Amino acid sequence: FQAVMAAKHILVIPHQNPDGDALGSAGALMQWLTTLDKPHTAFCATLSSPRLTHLPHADRITTDHSIWQNPVFDTIIVVDSGDLRYAGVAAFIDTLALKPTIINFDHHATNEHFGTYNMVDSSMSSTTEMLYHFFRHNDVTIDTTMATSLLTGLMTDTDSFTNGATSHRSLAIGSELIKKGGSLEHIRHKIFQDKSVNTLKVWGNVLARL
């Protein structure tokens, strides 16, 4: 928390080919940094899936590599990535003359603890669940935008609270995020129900061959 407060400019990085947890984590952090008036940029090594571009602040994440040529950031926050290679930024960071402070938020057991500060717990269902605890521990107000972002990661990594990552803790957090304005129906419709014609054709072929 203190490292974030001390930073002059923060670069937020979800892993390449980001899923709902990566983009939800990035969006929640970007919303928080916006409320703090903390200068920040977000970078992803690849484009996001069109079905996730509706998420808060997803349209502000750049794929422009030029941000690494004359960097203005002194702190990097990497979310939902076990290592910098998977995040798609290892080579970029290696070229920096001044090494930034790196904050690592993740829930994968394979995480390499590559950060200056590492908040890693494989018992968490998702990185957004971890961020929820981070915000609560530091008395950060979770607004409706943050709630929707955090709920997105929680729902995608638990497959709508149906897979093995689901726990009484994740269910309780999901309920709390809905109380705070997290849009359950919006997430369910956009991510789990809204399928393209091409996707439906693929599923049609799969089902026909069962």
FIFIDREN-761025 format. One record per residue: residue number from 0; residue in one letter; y, z, x negated of N, C-alpha, C, CB in turn. Coordinates in nm, 3 decimals. Atoms other than C-alpha are relative to their C-alpha. Glycine has a CB too. Example, Ala and Ser with C-alpha at 12.3 -4.5 7.8 and 13.67 -1.06 7.14 Angstrom:
# FIFIDREN-761025
  seq  type      n_v      n_w      n_u     ca_v     ca_w     ca_u      c_v      c_w      c_u     cb_v     cb_w     cb_u
    0     A   -0.119    0.000   -0.089   -0.450    0.780   -1.230    0.120    0.000   -0.090    0.003    0.125    0.099
    1     S   -0.119   -0.006    0.082   -0.106    0.714   -1.367    0.109    0.073    0.077    0.046   -0.142   -0.041
# end
This chain:
# FIFIDREN-761025
  seq  type      n_v      n_w      n_u     ca_v     ca_w     ca_u      c_v      c_w      c_u     cb_v     cb_w     cb_u
    0     F   -0.121    0.000   -0.084    0.000    0.000    0.000    0.125    0.000   -0.087    0.001    0.123    0.095
    1     Q   -0.115   -0.007    0.088    0.243    0.094   -0.276    0.020   -0.130   -0.077   -0.014    0.116   -0.096
    2     A   -0.011    0.127    0.072    0.165   -0.230   -0.461    0.067   -0.106    0.087   -0.139   -0.049   -0.045
    3     V   -0.064    0.092   -0.094    0.266   -0.427   -0.151    0.148    0.032    0.011   -0.068    0.007    0.139
    4     M   -0.139   -0.040   -0.012    0.585   -0.229   -0.115    0.082   -0.037   -0.124    0.009    0.150    0.026
    5     A   -0.071    0.026    0.125    0.674   -0.285   -0.482    0.011   -0.149   -0.031   -0.069    0.070   -0.114
    6     A    0.001    0.143    0.030    0.605   -0.659   -0.478    0.131   -0.067    0.038   -0.116   -0.068    0.072
    7     K   -0.121    0.077   -0.030    0.895   -0.901   -0.489   -0.032   -0.122    0.087    0.069   -0.045   -0.129
    8     H    0.043    0.115   -0.080    0.708   -1.201   -0.350   -0.153   -0.002   -0.003    0.061   -0.136   -0.055
    9     I    0.145   -0.009   -0.012    0.348   -1.204   -0.224   -0.058   -0.135    0.040   -0.039    0.108    0.103
   10     L    0.076    0.120   -0.037    0.103   -1.494   -0.211   -0.129    0.047    0.069   -0.032   -0.091   -0.126
   11     V    0.119   -0.037   -0.078   -0.163   -1.450    0.062   -0.098   -0.116   -0.006    0.036    0.035    0.149
   12     I    0.099    0.105    0.020   -0.487   -1.641    0.002   -0.128    0.029    0.078   -0.032   -0.016   -0.150
   13     P    0.133   -0.004   -0.061   -0.778   -1.685    0.247   -0.091   -0.093   -0.080    0.005   -0.043    0.151
   14     H    0.090    0.087    0.076   -1.090   -1.845    0.101    0.004   -0.143    0.051   -0.143    0.053    0.006
   15     Q    0.001    0.140   -0.038   -1.130   -2.221    0.104   -0.095   -0.023    0.117   -0.039   -0.088   -0.119
   16     N    0.072    0.025   -0.126   -1.271   -2.375    0.424   -0.004    0.128    0.084   -0.144   -0.050   -0.029
   17     P   -0.008   -0.134   -0.061   -1.150   -2.060    0.601   -0.060    0.007    0.139    0.143    0.043    0.007
   18     D    0.053   -0.027   -0.132   -1.328   -1.912    0.898    0.095    0.092    0.076   -0.142    0.063   -0.009
   19     G   -0.087   -0.085   -0.082   -1.190   -1.687    1.171    0.037    0.130   -0.067   -0.066    0.029    0.131
   20     D   -0.029   -0.126    0.068   -1.216   -1.375    0.958    0.104   -0.020   -0.110   -0.129    0.060   -0.059
   21     A   -0.095    0.027    0.108   -1.031   -1.530    0.664    0.140   -0.027    0.055   -0.047   -0.119   -0.084
   22     L   -0.131    0.033   -0.058   -0.752   -1.676    0.879    0.057    0.116    0.081   -0.010   -0.125    0.088
   23     G   -0.048   -0.117   -0.074   -0.735   -1.368    1.100    0.056    0.104   -0.093   -0.113    0.059    0.082
   24     S   -0.049   -0.095    0.101   -0.697   -1.148    0.793    0.134   -0.044   -0.056   -0.102    0.016   -0.113
   25     A   -0.124    0.053    0.056   -0.430   -1.374    0.646    0.112    0.010    0.102   -0.019   -0.145   -0.045
   26     G   -0.103   -0.004   -0.103   -0.244   -1.395    0.977    0.051    0.140    0.026   -0.054   -0.057    0.127
   27     A   -0.042   -0.139   -0.022   -0.240   -1.016    1.026    0.089    0.047   -0.114   -0.123    0.092    0.013
   28     L   -0.082   -0.038    0.115   -0.106   -0.964    0.674    0.136   -0.069    0.003   -0.073   -0.033   -0.130
   29     M   -0.126    0.074   -0.005    0.157   -1.235    0.716    0.093    0.055    0.107   -0.026   -0.148    0.025
   30     Q   -0.081   -0.060   -0.105    0.274   -1.080    1.042    0.060    0.132   -0.047   -0.082    0.022    0.127
   31     W   -0.048   -0.128    0.053    0.300   -0.739    0.875    0.110   -0.022   -0.103   -0.116    0.079   -0.063
   32     L   -0.101    0.028    0.103    0.490   -0.882    0.577    0.129   -0.053    0.062   -0.054   -0.101   -0.103
   33     T   -0.119    0.050   -0.070    0.724   -1.060    0.818    0.080    0.115    0.059   -0.041   -0.099    0.111
   34     T   -0.072   -0.115   -0.057    0.806   -0.732    0.993    0.066    0.084   -0.108   -0.096    0.086    0.081
   35     L   -0.058   -0.073    0.113    0.877   -0.581    0.650    0.113   -0.076   -0.067   -0.107    0.032   -0.101
   36     D   -0.095    0.089    0.068    1.104   -0.872    0.557   -0.039   -0.017   -0.147    0.145    0.054    0.011
   37     K    0.051    0.017    0.135    0.885   -0.905    0.250   -0.023   -0.150   -0.027   -0.131    0.081   -0.021
   38     P    0.021    0.142    0.031    0.908   -1.254    0.093   -0.147   -0.029   -0.028    0.087   -0.043   -0.120
   39     H    0.141    0.033    0.021    0.568   -1.419    0.106   -0.027   -0.146    0.030   -0.088    0.088    0.086
   40     T    0.050    0.135   -0.022    0.383   -1.749    0.100   -0.150    0.013    0.022    0.034   -0.096   -0.121
   41     A    0.145    0.001   -0.017    0.029   -1.834    0.207   -0.055   -0.134   -0.047   -0.039    0.026    0.149
   42     F    0.061    0.121    0.057   -0.197   -2.082    0.030   -0.150    0.000    0.027    0.027   -0.010   -0.151
   43     C    0.145    0.018   -0.011   -0.543   -2.218    0.101   -0.036   -0.128   -0.074   -0.046   -0.006    0.150
   44     A    0.039    0.115    0.082   -0.729   -2.458   -0.128   -0.042   -0.119    0.084   -0.112    0.039   -0.093
   45     T    0.042    0.108   -0.089   -0.846   -2.662    0.172    0.068    0.017    0.136   -0.154   -0.001    0.017
   46     L   -0.054   -0.007   -0.135   -0.731   -2.743    0.523   -0.089    0.086    0.088    0.014   -0.141    0.059
   47     S    0.075   -0.081   -0.096   -0.837   -2.523    0.812   -0.064   -0.089    0.105    0.091    0.104    0.066
   48     S    0.062    0.071   -0.110   -1.067   -2.633    1.091    0.099   -0.012    0.116   -0.129    0.071    0.046
   49     P   -0.094    0.017   -0.112   -0.868   -2.778    1.384   -0.017    0.104    0.110   -0.017   -0.137    0.060
   50     R    0.022   -0.098   -0.106   -1.027   -2.521    1.618    0.060    0.136   -0.033   -0.148    0.015    0.027
   51     L   -0.060   -0.127    0.040   -0.858   -2.242    1.420    0.149   -0.009   -0.024   -0.067    0.050   -0.124
   52     T   -0.142    0.018    0.031   -0.510   -2.387    1.382    0.092    0.069    0.101    0.034   -0.147   -0.006
   53     H   -0.081   -0.071   -0.099   -0.393   -2.200    1.694    0.026    0.145   -0.040   -0.068   -0.004    0.136
   54     L   -0.012   -0.140    0.038   -0.426   -1.865    1.516    0.140    0.031   -0.052   -0.105    0.037   -0.105
   55     P   -0.134   -0.037    0.045   -0.105   -1.673    1.437    0.022   -0.031   -0.147    0.024    0.146    0.026
   56     H   -0.046    0.035    0.134    0.071   -1.809    1.127   -0.088   -0.101   -0.073    0.010    0.124   -0.081
   57     A    0.086    0.098    0.067   -0.206   -2.061    1.053    0.078   -0.124   -0.041   -0.117   -0.040    0.092
   58     D   -0.080    0.118    0.031    0.056   -2.336    1.058    0.091    0.020   -0.121    0.085   -0.038    0.119
   59     R   -0.085   -0.029    0.115    0.241   -2.164    0.774   -0.079    0.003   -0.132    0.070    0.132    0.020
   60     I    0.083   -0.003    0.121   -0.051   -2.179    0.528    0.002   -0.138   -0.065   -0.146    0.044    0.033
   61     T   -0.013    0.128    0.069    0.010   -2.451    0.271   -0.122   -0.029   -0.087    0.125   -0.001   -0.085
   62     T    0.103    0.044    0.094   -0.239   -2.652    0.068    0.065   -0.070   -0.120   -0.101   -0.094    0.070
   63     D   -0.077    0.066    0.106    0.033   -2.777   -0.168   -0.022    0.071   -0.134    0.150   -0.004    0.035
   64     H    0.030   -0.059    0.130   -0.081   -2.715   -0.527    0.123    0.024   -0.086   -0.096   -0.088   -0.075
   65     S   -0.120   -0.014    0.082    0.274   -2.735   -0.657    0.053    0.143   -0.004    0.109   -0.092    0.052
   66     I   -0.049   -0.138    0.001    0.332   -2.369   -0.568   -0.047    0.076   -0.124   -0.047    0.074    0.125
   67     W    0.051   -0.065    0.121    0.132   -2.283   -0.881    0.074   -0.044   -0.125   -0.148   -0.029   -0.015
   68     Q   -0.066    0.054    0.119    0.354   -2.485   -1.115    0.120    0.083   -0.043    0.045   -0.143    0.025
   69     N   -0.113   -0.089    0.029    0.665   -2.268   -1.091   -0.008    0.119    0.095    0.137   -0.075    0.014
   70     P    0.027   -0.107   -0.096    0.533   -1.955   -0.923    0.115    0.099    0.016   -0.124    0.074   -0.040
   71     V   -0.103   -0.100   -0.030    0.777   -1.720   -0.752   -0.064    0.133    0.035    0.091   -0.047    0.114
   72     F    0.070   -0.121   -0.043    0.512   -1.464   -0.658   -0.038    0.086   -0.120   -0.125   -0.035    0.081
   73     D    0.045   -0.093    0.103    0.430   -1.155   -0.859   -0.125    0.077    0.044    0.111    0.099   -0.034
   74     T    0.116   -0.069   -0.056    0.150   -1.029   -0.632   -0.079   -0.097    0.086    0.043    0.124    0.082
   75     I    0.088    0.085   -0.079   -0.150   -1.205   -0.480   -0.094    0.089    0.082   -0.082   -0.097   -0.092
   76     I    0.098   -0.067   -0.085   -0.354   -1.080   -0.184   -0.107   -0.101    0.038    0.067    0.063    0.127
   77     V    0.113    0.088   -0.033   -0.697   -1.246   -0.155   -0.083    0.068    0.108   -0.087   -0.031   -0.127
   78     V    0.076   -0.059   -0.111   -0.886   -1.192    0.171   -0.131   -0.073    0.024    0.084    0.000    0.127
   79     D    0.130    0.050   -0.045   -1.251   -1.236    0.266   -0.069   -0.090   -0.102    0.017   -0.074    0.130
   80     S    0.062    0.083    0.103   -1.366   -1.379   -0.067   -0.065    0.088   -0.106    0.106   -0.094   -0.065
   81     G    0.072   -0.080    0.098   -1.628   -1.240   -0.303    0.045   -0.021   -0.143   -0.143   -0.030    0.009
   82     D   -0.051    0.027    0.135   -1.468   -1.400   -0.607    0.111   -0.104    0.009   -0.113   -0.049   -0.094
   83     L   -0.113    0.093    0.001   -1.173   -1.615   -0.708   -0.045   -0.146    0.003    0.086    0.024   -0.123
   84     R    0.052    0.137   -0.006   -1.393   -1.924   -0.741   -0.019   -0.042    0.145   -0.133   -0.012   -0.077
   85     Y    0.020    0.030   -0.141   -1.491   -1.907   -0.375    0.134   -0.011    0.073   -0.086    0.109    0.066
   86     A   -0.134    0.010   -0.058   -1.126   -1.851   -0.290    0.066   -0.133   -0.036    0.088    0.116   -0.047
   87     G   -0.053    0.130    0.041   -1.060   -2.180   -0.470    0.123    0.007   -0.088    0.032   -0.081    0.120
   88     V   -0.124   -0.017    0.077   -0.789   -2.038   -0.696   -0.023    0.049   -0.143    0.090    0.098    0.072
   89     A    0.028   -0.053    0.135   -0.965   -1.924   -1.017    0.069   -0.083   -0.108   -0.151    0.003   -0.026
   90     A   -0.060    0.087    0.101   -0.846   -2.226   -1.215    0.152    0.011    0.001   -0.042   -0.145    0.023
   91     F   -0.146   -0.013   -0.009   -0.488   -2.190   -1.087    0.046    0.129   -0.066    0.045   -0.004    0.147
   92     I   -0.040   -0.129    0.055   -0.470   -1.822   -1.179   -0.015    0.002   -0.152   -0.083    0.113    0.062
   93     D    0.022    0.005    0.145   -0.608   -1.894   -1.527    0.116   -0.067   -0.073   -0.129   -0.074   -0.031
   94     T   -0.110    0.073    0.065   -0.309   -2.121   -1.596    0.132    0.076    0.001    0.019   -0.134    0.067
   95     L   -0.125   -0.074   -0.013   -0.045   -1.860   -1.509    0.033    0.073   -0.130   -0.008    0.099    0.116
   96     A   -0.044   -0.068    0.122    0.154   -1.735   -1.808    0.011    0.150    0.023    0.135   -0.056   -0.048
   97     L   -0.011   -0.141   -0.036    0.230   -1.405   -1.635   -0.103    0.031    0.107    0.145    0.035    0.049
   98     K    0.106   -0.032   -0.093   -0.070   -1.253   -1.465    0.052    0.088    0.113   -0.116    0.069   -0.072
   99     P   -0.049   -0.079   -0.115    0.012   -1.127   -1.113   -0.091    0.118    0.031    0.012   -0.090    0.124
  100     T    0.083   -0.105   -0.059   -0.110   -0.811   -0.948   -0.086   -0.064    0.108    0.088    0.117    0.058
  101     I    0.091    0.057   -0.100   -0.416   -0.904   -0.740   -0.058    0.111    0.087   -0.115   -0.081   -0.069
  102     I    0.055   -0.095   -0.096   -0.513   -0.714   -0.426   -0.114   -0.071    0.074    0.110    0.051    0.101
  103     N    0.124    0.061   -0.048   -0.866   -0.783   -0.304   -0.050    0.075    0.123   -0.106    0.000   -0.111
  104     F    0.054   -0.055   -0.125   -0.964   -0.719    0.061   -0.127   -0.079    0.036    0.105   -0.006    0.116
  105     D    0.123    0.073   -0.031   -1.326   -0.803    0.139   -0.107    0.095    0.053   -0.053   -0.074   -0.124
  106     H    0.109   -0.082   -0.053   -1.645   -0.684    0.311   -0.136   -0.050   -0.047    0.004    0.001    0.151
  107     H    0.128    0.054    0.047   -1.914   -0.879    0.120   -0.057    0.084   -0.114    0.018   -0.145   -0.045
  108     A    0.066   -0.081    0.102   -2.167   -0.689   -0.091    0.002   -0.069   -0.136   -0.144    0.029    0.040
  109     T   -0.001    0.077    0.125   -2.147   -0.966   -0.354    0.137   -0.004   -0.067   -0.047   -0.142    0.026
  110     N   -0.135    0.004    0.055   -1.778   -0.906   -0.420    0.002    0.046   -0.146    0.095    0.086    0.083
  111     E   -0.005   -0.028    0.143   -1.698   -0.906   -0.794    0.109    0.099   -0.040    0.019   -0.129   -0.075
  112     H   -0.108   -0.095    0.029   -1.409   -0.656   -0.767    0.096   -0.056   -0.105   -0.060    0.135   -0.049
  113     F   -0.084    0.075    0.094   -1.180   -0.905   -0.937    0.147    0.042    0.004   -0.010   -0.146    0.030
  114     G   -0.141   -0.033   -0.017   -0.856   -0.744   -0.823    0.049    0.112   -0.088    0.025    0.035    0.140
  115     T   -0.063   -0.118    0.059   -0.612   -0.506   -0.980   -0.029    0.119    0.089    0.153   -0.020   -0.018
  116     Y    0.038   -0.099   -0.101   -0.676   -0.314   -0.658   -0.106   -0.064    0.088    0.124    0.049    0.085
  117     N    0.110    0.054   -0.079   -1.001   -0.360   -0.466   -0.030    0.089    0.119   -0.126   -0.017   -0.087
  118     M    0.040   -0.070   -0.122   -1.058   -0.257   -0.106   -0.119   -0.076    0.056    0.120    0.009    0.105
  119     V    0.123    0.071   -0.031   -1.419   -0.364   -0.061   -0.100    0.098    0.058   -0.058   -0.071   -0.126
  120     D    0.099   -0.088   -0.064   -1.672   -0.211    0.178   -0.097   -0.087    0.080    0.070    0.106    0.091
  121     S    0.097    0.087   -0.065   -1.989   -0.397    0.274   -0.053    0.057    0.131   -0.116   -0.027   -0.094
  122     S    0.043   -0.056   -0.128   -2.050   -0.161    0.566    0.087   -0.049    0.115    0.002    0.152   -0.006
  123     M   -0.091    0.053   -0.101   -1.760   -0.325    0.749   -0.055   -0.131    0.056    0.141   -0.020   -0.057
  124     S    0.048    0.123   -0.063   -1.840   -0.603    0.996    0.079   -0.122   -0.046    0.009    0.012    0.151
  125     S   -0.090    0.110    0.032   -1.549   -0.814    0.876    0.113    0.052   -0.088    0.056   -0.066    0.129
  126     T   -0.118   -0.040    0.078   -1.246   -0.816    0.650    0.110    0.050    0.092    0.051   -0.118   -0.085
  127     T   -0.103   -0.048   -0.093   -1.026   -0.774    0.956   -0.027    0.144    0.043    0.007   -0.092    0.124
  128     E    0.029   -0.139   -0.030   -1.210   -0.450    1.036    0.052    0.090   -0.112   -0.153    0.022    0.020
  129     M   -0.052   -0.075    0.113   -1.121   -0.332    0.687    0.152    0.010    0.005   -0.045   -0.064   -0.131
  130     L   -0.147   -0.001   -0.009   -0.758   -0.431    0.734    0.047    0.092    0.112    0.053   -0.143    0.023
  131     Y   -0.034   -0.092   -0.109   -0.752   -0.241    1.063    0.007    0.143   -0.054   -0.103   -0.010    0.116
  132     H    0.000   -0.134    0.058   -0.845    0.076    0.874    0.113    0.018   -0.100   -0.135    0.030   -0.067
  133     F   -0.111   -0.005    0.096   -0.592   -0.006    0.601    0.132    0.024    0.072    0.007   -0.130   -0.081
  134     F   -0.124   -0.016   -0.075   -0.313   -0.040    0.856    0.008    0.139    0.064    0.011   -0.108    0.109
  135     R   -0.001   -0.131   -0.064   -0.413    0.276    1.042    0.022    0.112   -0.103   -0.132    0.022    0.076
  136     H   -0.013   -0.102    0.104   -0.443    0.479    0.720    0.143    0.012   -0.050   -0.093   -0.032   -0.116
  137     N   -0.137    0.002    0.052   -0.092    0.374    0.616    0.105    0.002    0.111    0.020   -0.122   -0.086
  138     D   -0.092   -0.015   -0.114    0.063    0.428    0.962    0.079   -0.127    0.028    0.097    0.114   -0.026
  139     V   -0.062    0.129   -0.032    0.139    0.058    1.006   -0.021   -0.027    0.149   -0.060   -0.115   -0.087
  140     T    0.011    0.033   -0.142    0.213   -0.035    1.367   -0.066   -0.137    0.016    0.140    0.000    0.068
  141     I    0.069    0.126   -0.026   -0.030   -0.304    1.484    0.057   -0.060    0.128   -0.155    0.021    0.011
  142     D   -0.061    0.064   -0.118    0.166   -0.535    1.715   -0.099   -0.098    0.063    0.133   -0.073   -0.039
  143     T    0.092    0.087   -0.073    0.017   -0.788    1.956   -0.048   -0.117   -0.085    0.067   -0.053    0.126
  144     T    0.039    0.112    0.087    0.018   -1.071    1.700   -0.105    0.045   -0.101    0.123   -0.057   -0.073
  145     M    0.097   -0.054    0.095   -0.161   -0.857    1.443   -0.131    0.032    0.071    0.056    0.127   -0.068
  146     A    0.121   -0.035   -0.075   -0.405   -0.737    1.710   -0.085   -0.124    0.028    0.037    0.069    0.131
  147     T    0.073    0.124   -0.027   -0.498   -1.094    1.804   -0.065   -0.053   -0.128    0.094   -0.107    0.059
  148     S    0.054    0.047    0.128   -0.545   -1.188    1.437   -0.121    0.084   -0.042    0.107    0.005   -0.109
  149     L    0.109   -0.088    0.040   -0.761   -0.884    1.364   -0.120   -0.015    0.093    0.047    0.145   -0.001
  150     L    0.108    0.016   -0.097   -0.964   -0.929    1.683   -0.075   -0.131   -0.024    0.055    0.005    0.143
  151     T    0.063    0.129    0.028   -1.032   -1.292    1.589   -0.106    0.014   -0.109    0.104   -0.104   -0.041
  152     G    0.095   -0.018    0.109   -1.196   -1.195    1.261   -0.118    0.086    0.042    0.068    0.062   -0.119
  153     L    0.106   -0.091   -0.047   -1.391   -0.917    1.428   -0.099   -0.075    0.089    0.061    0.120    0.077
  154     M    0.086    0.073   -0.093   -1.523   -1.148    1.700   -0.079   -0.111   -0.068    0.082   -0.057    0.111
  155     T    0.071    0.110    0.064   -1.610   -1.441    1.475   -0.110    0.050   -0.093    0.097   -0.088   -0.078
  156     D    0.102   -0.048    0.093   -1.796   -1.235    1.216   -0.112    0.079    0.069    0.064    0.088   -0.105
  157     T    0.108   -0.065   -0.077   -1.993   -1.046    1.484   -0.056   -0.093    0.106    0.052    0.129    0.066
  158     D    0.042    0.098   -0.100   -2.042   -1.363    1.691    0.016    0.059    0.140   -0.148   -0.042   -0.023
  159     S   -0.036   -0.062   -0.129   -1.866   -1.201    1.988   -0.083    0.126    0.027   -0.021   -0.100    0.115
  160     F    0.069   -0.129   -0.010   -2.031   -0.865    1.921   -0.146   -0.015    0.043    0.073    0.090    0.098
  161     T    0.140    0.022   -0.036   -2.386   -1.002    1.942   -0.094    0.002   -0.121   -0.014   -0.132    0.071
  162     N    0.090    0.005    0.114   -2.518   -1.017    1.584   -0.016    0.136   -0.068    0.049   -0.103   -0.101
  163     G    0.032   -0.124    0.067   -2.638   -0.755    1.337    0.118    0.074   -0.059   -0.096   -0.027   -0.106
  164     A   -0.119   -0.066    0.054   -2.288   -0.684    1.207    0.069    0.089    0.103    0.098   -0.103   -0.052
  165     T   -0.061   -0.079   -0.108   -2.197   -0.531    1.543   -0.044    0.147   -0.010   -0.039   -0.059    0.138
  166     S    0.028   -0.144    0.004   -2.174   -0.151    1.542    0.087    0.070    0.103    0.025    0.058   -0.144
  167     H   -0.084   -0.076   -0.092   -2.030    0.124    1.758    0.144    0.003   -0.050   -0.053    0.142    0.016
  168     R   -0.133   -0.003    0.058   -1.737    0.125    1.515    0.075   -0.131    0.028   -0.009    0.025   -0.151
  169     S   -0.066    0.128   -0.025   -1.665   -0.248    1.550    0.033   -0.017    0.147   -0.088   -0.116   -0.048
  170     L   -0.027    0.007   -0.143   -1.691   -0.223    1.929    0.121    0.085    0.036   -0.123    0.045    0.081
  171     A   -0.113   -0.088   -0.028   -1.447    0.068    1.933    0.130   -0.061   -0.049   -0.021    0.137   -0.065
  172     I   -0.120    0.063    0.055   -1.202   -0.118    1.711    0.040   -0.120    0.087   -0.023   -0.045   -0.146
  173     G   -0.031    0.112   -0.088   -1.231   -0.428    1.930    0.071    0.046    0.126   -0.127   -0.075    0.037
  174     S   -0.063   -0.055   -0.120   -1.147   -0.219    2.235    0.143    0.043   -0.029   -0.081    0.120    0.054
  175     E   -0.134   -0.046    0.036   -0.849   -0.066    2.056    0.095   -0.118   -0.020   -0.005    0.086   -0.128
  176     L   -0.085    0.118    0.024   -0.718   -0.408    1.951    0.036   -0.069    0.131   -0.072   -0.098   -0.093
  177     I   -0.032    0.056   -0.132   -0.741   -0.532    2.310    0.107    0.084    0.067   -0.128   -0.007    0.089
  178     K   -0.103   -0.088   -0.056   -0.540   -0.228    2.420    0.136   -0.030   -0.062   -0.037    0.147   -0.023
  179     K   -0.126    0.028    0.070   -0.278   -0.328    2.162    0.050   -0.142    0.026   -0.019    0.021   -0.149
  180     G   -0.048    0.133   -0.038   -0.249   -0.675    2.312   -0.078   -0.115   -0.059    0.140   -0.014   -0.038
  181     G    0.082    0.109    0.053   -0.518   -0.870    2.128   -0.054   -0.086    0.113   -0.116    0.056   -0.084
  182     S    0.032    0.090   -0.110   -0.588   -1.177    2.339   -0.147   -0.042   -0.004    0.090   -0.124   -0.005
  183     L    0.143    0.026   -0.002   -0.963   -1.167    2.401   -0.032   -0.134    0.065   -0.072    0.111    0.075
  184     E    0.029    0.124   -0.071   -0.964   -1.454    2.649    0.046   -0.122   -0.078    0.065    0.000    0.138
  185     H   -0.052    0.111    0.080   -0.752   -1.676    2.425   -0.096   -0.030   -0.115    0.141    0.032   -0.055
  186     I    0.093    0.018    0.112   -0.986   -1.621    2.130   -0.131   -0.059    0.050   -0.025    0.134   -0.073
  187     R    0.128    0.046   -0.053   -1.297   -1.671    2.341    0.009   -0.147    0.041   -0.043    0.085    0.121
  188     H   -0.015    0.138   -0.047   -1.164   -1.994    2.493    0.018   -0.096   -0.117    0.119   -0.011    0.095
  189     K   -0.033    0.093    0.108   -1.022   -2.150    2.176   -0.111   -0.014   -0.103    0.126    0.047   -0.069
  190     I    0.098    0.003    0.108   -1.300   -2.059    1.934   -0.143   -0.019    0.050    0.010    0.127   -0.082
  191     F    0.139    0.001   -0.041   -1.618   -2.009    2.133   -0.031   -0.096    0.114   -0.039    0.137    0.040
  192     Q    0.028    0.083   -0.116   -1.576   -2.228    2.442    0.058   -0.141   -0.010    0.053    0.066    0.123
  193     D   -0.067    0.129    0.007   -1.342   -2.515    2.356   -0.069   -0.088   -0.104    0.151    0.018   -0.035
  194     K    0.075    0.087    0.090   -1.573   -2.778    2.206    0.046   -0.145    0.014   -0.152    0.010    0.028
  195     S   -0.040    0.140   -0.003   -1.484   -3.134    2.111   -0.114   -0.085    0.058    0.037   -0.050   -0.142
  196     V    0.101    0.092   -0.054   -1.667   -3.433    2.264   -0.107   -0.027   -0.105    0.065   -0.132    0.048
  197     N    0.097    0.028    0.106   -1.828   -3.507    1.926   -0.096    0.116   -0.021    0.072   -0.030   -0.130
  198     T    0.087   -0.117    0.014   -1.958   -3.150    1.900   -0.102    0.006    0.113    0.084    0.128   -0.002
  199     L    0.091   -0.001   -0.114   -2.106   -3.171    2.249   -0.108   -0.107   -0.014    0.078   -0.020    0.131
  200     K    0.098    0.106    0.021   -2.276   -3.501    2.157   -0.106    0.044   -0.100    0.069   -0.128   -0.048
  201     V    0.095   -0.049    0.100   -2.433   -3.341    1.851   -0.096    0.100    0.063    0.074    0.066   -0.118
  202     W    0.086   -0.098   -0.067   -2.562   -3.048    2.060   -0.093   -0.069    0.099    0.086    0.107    0.072
  203     G    0.086    0.076   -0.091   -2.694   -3.297    2.315   -0.118   -0.061   -0.072    0.079   -0.110    0.068
  204     N    0.109    0.058    0.079   -2.898   -3.473    2.045   -0.096    0.107   -0.048    0.056   -0.077   -0.120
  205     V    0.085   -0.110    0.048   -3.024   -3.141    1.908   -0.091    0.050    0.112    0.086    0.115   -0.054
  206     L    0.076   -0.053   -0.112   -3.132   -3.011    2.248   -0.103   -0.099    0.051    0.093    0.038    0.113
  207     A    0.093    0.103   -0.047   -3.295   -3.342    2.340   -0.124   -0.009   -0.086    0.069   -0.134    0.004
  208     R    0.114    0.012    0.093   -3.520   -3.317    2.034   -0.082    0.128   -0.010    0.050   -0.036   -0.138
  209     L    0.076   -0.125    0.006   -3.636   -2.959    2.088   -0.140   -0.016    0.064    0.078    0.113    0.072
# end
